[in-house]
Amino acid sequence: MELFYLSEHTSCYHYSKCMQEGFRHYKFDKGLNHEEQLVKDCILFVLKGSLQLSCNGFQPTISEGKMVFLCRDSLFSMCALENCEVMTAMFEGGVWSCQKASFSELYHLKGVIEYRMEPLDIRERLSKFLELLAGYLKDGANCIHFHEIKLKELFWNIRFYYSKPELANFFYTIIGQSQDFKNKVLDNYKGCRTVKELASACGLSISTFKRQFNTEFGETPAEWMQKQLLGEIKYKLSVTDLPLGIIANELDFSSLANFSRFCKRCLGYSPKELREQIKSK
């Protein structure tokens, strides 16, 4: 089925062919490999086939009828274990104020969850929603307002048909007591080299920032920022063939020797040794 007056839709200012927030529908051939760093939060739905995912130290297999959540700035790679059909929903900060509030309501459950990035079933009503959505996208529906409405419908669907413990486990990495504060940290930490710079980017004094950060993340800003850096190092060594000097430069190390000493101190191995270990596995 085709849309009536498609040219009128595509000429509209609100029609986007390269949208940062909204839905995308993909078909992958068996054996396809893909690496990416996300700029938005993402729910990945596997409609057919299965994928092997590697993200933030976890390596889940996402089979047909399952979905998984990936936090913005996640460094991930995936391999299609068979021919696949996939839908992605890209969004930021809980989509709208009602959803931000619902994420904050799940905060008290984080303390009783052992997060393992486990896929969640795509239940019947959600499956029907995705089936219809795939048809809309195939027909060329790509208006910004259409995607906004469908994102809201997606989250209503998720809130209606999944329990709070399931949602707390699924969205674990973005749930916060103060959702706005957590969003500011996630949005700004990539461009900051020090805790002081991150506090300034979030519009807070260093003392207020540290206190709020400890409450929200359960660790100091310096500890958390180092974990993010180590994750990025492992990603660049494992899924890229970039020379070590370029990686050191991209991560703002003053020299390759400085980068090597940092890896040796924090990870126990030099970058070259780490890359060799990863390739051997």
C-alpha positions in Angstrom: 0.0 0.0 0.0 1.3 3.5 -0.8 0.6 6.8 0.8 -1.6 9.3 -1.0 0.1 12.5 -2.1 3.5 11.3 -0.9 5.2 14.3 -2.6 3.2 16.7 -0.4 4.4 14.8 2.7 8.1 14.7 1.7 8.2 18.4 0.8 6.9 19.3 4.3 9.4 20.9 6.6 8.5 18.3 9.3 9.3 15.4 7.0 12.8 13.9 7.8 14.8 11.3 5.9 17.6 11.4 8.5 15.9 11.5 11.9 17.8 11.3 15.2 14.7 10.4 17.3 12.1 7.9 16.1 11.9 4.5 14.4 14.0 2.7 11.8 13.3 -0.6 10.2 16.2 -2.8 9.0 16.8 -6.2 7.3 20.3 -7.8 7.8 21.8 -10.7 6.0 23.3 -13.6 8.0 26.9 -12.8 8.9 26.5 -9.0 8.7 28.7 -7.2 11.3 28.0 -3.7 12.5 29.7 -1.4 15.0 28.4 1.9 16.3 28.4 4.4 19.1 24.9 5.6 19.9 24.1 9.2 20.2 20.6 8.5 21.6 19.0 5.9 23.8 17.8 3.0 21.8 15.4 0.0 22.1 16.3 -2.7 19.6 13.5 -5.1 18.6 14.4 -8.3 16.8 11.3 -9.2 14.7 12.9 -12.1 12.8 16.2 -14.0 13.1 18.7 -13.5 15.9 21.7 -11.3 16.7 24.8 -11.6 18.8 25.4 -8.3 20.7 28.5 -7.0 22.5 28.0 -3.9 24.6 29.5 -2.6 27.8 31.0 -6.0 28.8 27.8 -7.9 28.1 27.3 -10.3 25.2 23.6 -11.3 25.0 22.1 -13.2 22.1 18.9 -11.4 21.0 16.5 -13.9 19.4 13.3 -13.4 17.5 10.5 -11.9 19.6 13.0 -10.2 22.0 14.1 -6.6 22.7 17.0 -5.0 24.4 17.8 -1.5 25.6 21.0 0.4 24.8 21.9 3.6 26.6 23.2 6.7 24.7 26.9 6.7 24.1 27.0 2.9 24.3 29.8 1.4 22.2 28.4 -1.8 20.7 29.0 -4.3 18.0 26.6 -6.9 16.6 26.6 -9.9 14.3 23.6 -11.4 12.5 23.5 -15.1 13.3 20.8 -15.6 10.6 18.8 -13.3 8.3 17.3 -10.7 10.5 14.5 -8.1 10.6 15.0 -5.4 13.2 13.2 -2.3 14.4 15.0 0.4 16.5 13.4 3.2 18.6 15.8 6.1 19.2 14.9 8.6 21.9 16.4 10.7 24.7 15.6 11.4 28.2 12.4 9.4 28.5 10.6 11.1 25.5 8.4 13.4 27.5 7.8 14.6 31.1 5.3 11.8 32.0 7.9 9.1 31.0 10.7 10.9 32.9 8.5 10.7 36.0 7.8 7.0 35.5 11.6 6.3 35.2 12.1 8.2 38.5 9.4 6.1 40.1 11.4 2.9 39.3 14.5 4.2 41.1 13.8 2.4 44.4 13.9 -0.9 42.5 17.5 -0.5 41.3 18.9 -1.6 44.7 17.4 -5.1 44.4 18.4 -5.7 40.8 21.5 -7.4 39.5 21.7 -5.9 36.1 22.8 -8.3 33.3 21.4 -6.7 30.2 18.8 -9.5 29.7 16.5 -9.3 26.7 12.8 -8.8 27.3 10.0 -10.6 25.5 8.1 -8.5 22.8 4.5 -9.2 24.1 1.5 -9.6 21.9 0.2 -6.0 21.9 3.6 -4.6 21.4 4.2 -7.1 18.6 1.1 -5.9 16.8 2.2 -2.3 17.3 5.6 -3.0 15.7 4.0 -4.9 12.8 1.7 -2.0 11.9 4.6 0.5 12.4 6.8 -1.5 10.0 4.0 -1.1 7.4 3.8 2.6 7.9 7.5 3.0 7.5 7.5 0.8 4.4 4.9 3.0 2.9 7.0 6.1 3.5 5.5 7.6 6.6 8.4 9.6 8.1 7.0 12.8 9.5 8.6 14.1 12.7 5.2 14.4 14.4 4.4 10.8 13.3 7.5 9.5 15.0 6.8 11.6 18.2 3.3 10.2 18.5 4.5 6.6 17.9 7.2 7.0 20.5 4.6 8.0 23.0 2.4 5.1 22.0 5.4 2.8 22.3 6.0 3.9 25.9 2.3 3.7 26.8 2.4 0.1 25.5 5.4 -0.7 27.5 3.9 0.8 30.7 0.6 -1.1 30.2 2.0 -4.6 29.5 5.2 -4.8 31.6 5.7 -4.9 35.4 7.7 -2.3 37.2 10.5 -4.8 38.1 10.7 -5.8 34.4 11.0 -2.1 33.4 13.5 -1.3 36.1 15.8 -4.2 34.9 15.3 -3.2 31.2 15.9 0.5 31.6 18.4 0.1 34.4 21.2 2.3 32.9 19.1 5.4 32.6 16.8 5.2 35.6 17.6 7.9 38.1 16.2 9.5 41.2 16.6 12.9 39.5 16.0 12.1 35.8 17.0 15.6 34.6 20.3 15.4 36.5 21.1 12.0 35.1 20.3 13.2 31.6 22.6 16.2 32.0 25.5 13.9 33.0 24.9 11.4 30.1 24.5 14.3 27.6 27.7 16.1 28.7 30.3 13.7 30.1 31.8 12.9 26.6 33.0 16.4 26.1 34.5 16.8 29.6 38.0 15.6 30.7 37.6 16.4 34.4 35.0 16.3 37.1 35.1 20.1 37.4 34.4 20.5 33.7 31.4 18.1 34.0 30.0 19.9 37.0 30.2 23.2 35.0 28.5 21.6 32.0 25.7 20.5 34.3 25.4 24.0 35.7 26.4 23.1 39.3 29.1 23.9 41.8 31.7 21.2 42.2 30.5 20.4 45.8 26.8 20.2 44.9 27.6 18.2 41.8 29.7 15.6 43.7 27.0 15.2 46.4 24.2 14.8 43.8 26.3 12.5 41.7 27.1 10.2 44.6 23.4 9.9 45.4 22.4 9.3 41.8 25.1 6.9 40.6 26.3 5.3 43.9 30.0 6.2 43.2 32.2 9.2 42.8 32.2 11.2 39.5 35.9 10.4 39.1 35.3 6.6 39.4 32.4 6.7 37.0 34.2 8.8 34.4 37.2 6.4 34.5 34.9 3.4 34.0 33.4 5.1 30.9 36.9 5.8 29.5 38.0 2.2 30.1 34.9 1.0 28.3 35.7 3.2 25.3 39.3 2.0 25.3 38.2 -1.7 25.2 35.7 -0.9 22.4 38.3 0.9 20.2 40.8 -1.9 20.7 38.3 -4.7 20.0 36.1 -3.5 17.1 38.5 -1.1 15.3 41.9 -1.5 13.6 42.9 2.0 14.4 46.6 2.5 15.2 47.3 2.8 18.9 48.6 6.3 18.4 45.4 7.5 16.8 43.3 5.9 19.6 45.5 7.7 22.2 45.0 11.0 20.4 41.2 10.5 20.1 41.0 9.8 23.8 43.0 13.0 24.6 46.1 11.3 26.0 49.2 13.4 25.7 51.2 10.6 24.1 51.1 6.9 23.2 53.5 6.2 26.2 51.1 8.0 28.5 48.2 5.9 27.1 50.1 2.7 27.5 51.0 3.5 31.2 47.3 4.3 31.9 46.2 0.9 30.4 48.9 -1.0 32.2 47.9 0.6 35.5 44.1 0.4 35.2 43.7 -2.8 33.0 46.8 -4.7 33.8 48.0 -4.8 30.2 49.4 -2.5 27.6 47.1 -1.5 24.7 49.0 -3.8 22.3 48.7 -6.8 24.8 44.9 -6.1 25.3 44.3 -6.0 21.5 46.1 -9.3 21.1 44.1 -10.9 23.9 40.9 -9.7 22.4 41.8 -11.0 18.9 42.8 -14.4 20.3 39.4 -14.8 21.9 
